[in-house]
Every structure is written in C-alpha cells, then in structure tokens.
C-alpha cells in the first residue's frame, strides 16, 4: 500500500505579507488613527534605500515615505518601522516596499477604521449595521441587541473586531448594543437604523 502524504498550506493573514527574499517579515496594523508598518531585513541583506507606497485598490500605488541610504546589515538583522498618519479611512489600505534595485514586496493589506471618541465606530451598508471596536478589551464575548425600550432583539457569541449588529431584519429606529467579553469587560452604546 503506497504512503500518502498530505501537506497543508497556511496562507498569511491580513496584516502580514509574503516577505521579500531580503526580508524576514513585513507586517502592519492599525494603531489609533494611524497604520503602523514594520519590516526586518535578514542578516546579510542590504539594499540602497526603501520607498514606502500605499494604494486604495492594490494596483495603483503612490509613494508616502522613504528611508534613504543603505538598509540592512551584513552581520545582523535590522528592523525598520514607518507610521502612516494619513491612511484612507473606512477601507483597506495596501502597502508595499520598494527595496532599492531589488524590487517590490508583495502588497500588505491593512483595514483602517477610524475610531470614534468612544473607541468604536458604527459602519452602515446595504447589509445593515456593523460595530468596529478599535482596541477590544478581550477576544471573545457575547453581543446583545435591544430595542430602545430594552426588549431583546438578538444575542450571539463573537470573536472578531467587527461585529454585525443587524443579523436579523429590524425596522427603522434606535437600538442599543451591549458587549460582554469573556474577561468580564464590557462595552455598550446605541445605533440608529435610518
């Protein structure tokens, strides 16, 4: 009987790009109302300058920053960071690096949702309302949706930064949400269905 080997391919998650041959890693994430990028050159890798580029569609890129001079080190790995203080709001921003004359990295995708003063933002679309929590106090929890009189409309478990507030059809009006995280922390607020 022949031996069968099955291999799993794990794809990078959003916020991490396939590294360029000169790099150990290239990652980014939303940090407050900016996007923070980080990349590390492998030991022995060198290039002449780095250009940081951003795109709204992952196709047409514009330069938003530059690190001139020799980048990298012949003896040790070197990490660089860059903060994009003007990311395009309420969408995915795509970033890539031009590493001197050695070419470009693959595009890194970072979703940027500016937080309101409360630490969360309500997003509206044709599909309904979604809650985006900037710095969640926990990973998993339960969301409860109530009408303005306090009557329960929906309740379910979540484990994402973005939480659907209108999984069930609702009529126009003001609604309340309450998040209870597994660590005991909570967050509440209201939203309007126009």
C-alpha positions in Angstrom: 0.0 0.0 0.0 1.6 3.4 -1.0 2.2 6.0 1.6 0.2 9.2 1.0 1.4 12.5 2.4 -0.9 15.4 2.8 0.5 18.9 3.2 -1.4 21.9 4.4 -0.7 25.3 3.0 -1.2 28.1 5.6 -1.8 31.4 3.9 -0.7 34.6 5.6 -3.5 36.5 7.5 -4.5 40.1 6.7 -1.9 42.4 8.0 1.1 40.3 7.0 2.6 40.0 3.5 4.8 37.3 1.9 8.3 38.6 2.7 10.6 39.7 0.0 13.8 37.5 -0.2 15.7 40.2 1.7 13.2 40.4 4.5 12.3 38.2 7.4 8.9 39.8 7.8 6.7 42.6 6.7 3.6 43.4 8.8 1.3 46.2 9.7 -1.8 47.1 11.8 -4.0 49.9 12.8 -2.6 51.8 15.8 -5.0 54.5 17.0 -5.8 56.7 14.0 -2.6 55.6 12.1 -1.3 52.5 10.4 2.0 51.1 11.8 4.3 49.2 9.4 7.2 47.0 10.5 9.8 45.0 8.4 13.0 43.2 9.2 16.0 42.7 6.9 17.6 39.3 7.1 21.2 39.2 8.4 23.5 39.8 5.5 20.8 41.6 3.4 21.5 45.1 2.0 19.7 47.5 -0.3 20.0 51.1 -1.4 17.1 52.9 0.2 13.5 51.9 0.9 10.4 53.6 -0.5 7.0 53.0 1.2 4.0 53.0 -1.1 0.2 52.9 -0.4 -2.7 52.0 -2.6 -6.5 52.0 -2.2 -7.1 49.2 -4.7 -3.9 47.2 -4.5 -3.0 48.1 -8.1 -2.0 51.8 -8.3 0.5 52.7 -5.6 1.8 56.2 -4.6 4.9 56.9 -2.5 4.1 58.0 1.0 7.6 57.8 2.6 11.3 57.0 2.1 14.2 55.8 4.1 17.4 56.8 2.1 20.8 55.2 2.3 21.9 51.7 2.9 19.3 49.5 4.6 20.2 46.2 6.3 23.4 44.9 7.9 26.0 42.3 6.7 26.2 40.8 10.2 22.8 41.1 11.9 19.1 41.5 11.2 17.8 45.1 11.2 14.2 46.2 11.9 12.6 49.3 10.4 9.2 50.9 11.2 7.0 53.5 9.5 3.8 55.2 10.6 1.2 56.2 8.0 -0.5 59.1 9.8 -3.0 59.7 6.9 -4.3 56.2 5.9 -7.5 56.2 3.8 -10.4 55.8 6.2 -13.1 53.1 6.2 -11.4 50.8 3.8 -8.5 48.5 3.2 -5.1 50.2 2.6 -2.5 48.3 0.6 1.2 48.9 1.3 4.3 47.7 -0.4 8.0 48.5 -0.1 10.5 49.1 -2.9 13.8 47.8 -1.7 16.3 49.7 -3.8 17.1 47.9 -7.0 15.9 44.5 -5.7 12.2 45.1 -6.5 9.0 45.3 -4.6 7.5 43.3 -1.7 4.0 41.8 -2.2 1.2 44.1 -1.1 0.3 44.1 2.6 -3.4 44.7 3.3 -4.4 46.7 6.5 -8.0 47.7 7.1 -8.3 51.2 8.7 -11.5 52.2 10.5 -11.0 55.4 12.5 -12.4 55.1 16.0 -14.9 57.5 17.4 -14.4 59.1 20.7 -15.9 56.1 22.4 -13.3 53.6 21.0 -15.7 52.2 18.4 -17.3 53.1 15.1 -20.7 52.1 13.7 -20.4 51.2 10.0 -23.5 51.2 7.8 -24.0 49.4 4.4 -26.8 47.9 2.4 -26.5 44.8 4.5 -27.1 46.7 7.8 -25.0 48.0 10.7 -21.7 46.7 11.9 -19.7 47.7 15.0 -15.9 48.1 14.7 -14.1 48.1 18.1 -10.6 49.9 17.9 -8.9 48.2 20.9 -11.2 45.4 22.1 -10.8 44.6 25.9 -11.0 40.9 25.1 -11.1 38.5 22.2 -14.4 36.6 22.7 -17.7 37.6 24.1 -21.4 37.9 23.7 -23.3 40.8 22.0 -26.9 41.6 22.9 -29.0 43.9 20.7 -32.0 45.6 22.3 -34.7 48.0 21.1 -34.9 51.4 22.8 -37.4 50.0 25.4 -34.9 47.3 26.5 -36.5 44.4 24.7 -34.0 41.8 23.5 -33.8 41.6 19.6 -30.8 39.3 19.2 -27.9 37.8 21.1 -24.9 35.8 19.9 -21.2 35.0 20.5 -18.5 36.9 18.7 -14.7 36.6 18.3 -13.8 39.4 15.8 -13.1 43.1 16.0 -16.0 43.7 13.6 -19.4 42.6 14.9 -22.7 42.5 12.9 -25.4 44.5 14.7 -28.2 43.6 12.3 -28.1 39.9 11.6 -32.0 39.8 11.8 -34.2 42.2 9.9 -35.1 45.3 12.0 -37.4 48.3 11.5 -36.2 51.9 11.5 -35.4 53.2 14.9 -32.8 53.5 17.7 -31.2 50.3 19.1 -28.8 49.5 21.9 -25.9 47.1 21.9 -24.1 45.5 24.9 -20.8 43.6 24.6 -19.8 41.3 27.4 -16.2 40.0 26.9 -15.1 36.7 28.4 -12.7 38.5 30.7 -15.6 40.5 32.3 -15.0 43.8 30.4 -18.0 45.4 28.7 -18.9 48.0 26.1 -22.3 49.5 25.3 -23.8 52.1 23.0 -26.6 52.9 20.6 -27.1 52.9 16.9 -29.8 54.1 14.5 -31.3 52.2 11.6 -32.5 55.0 9.2 
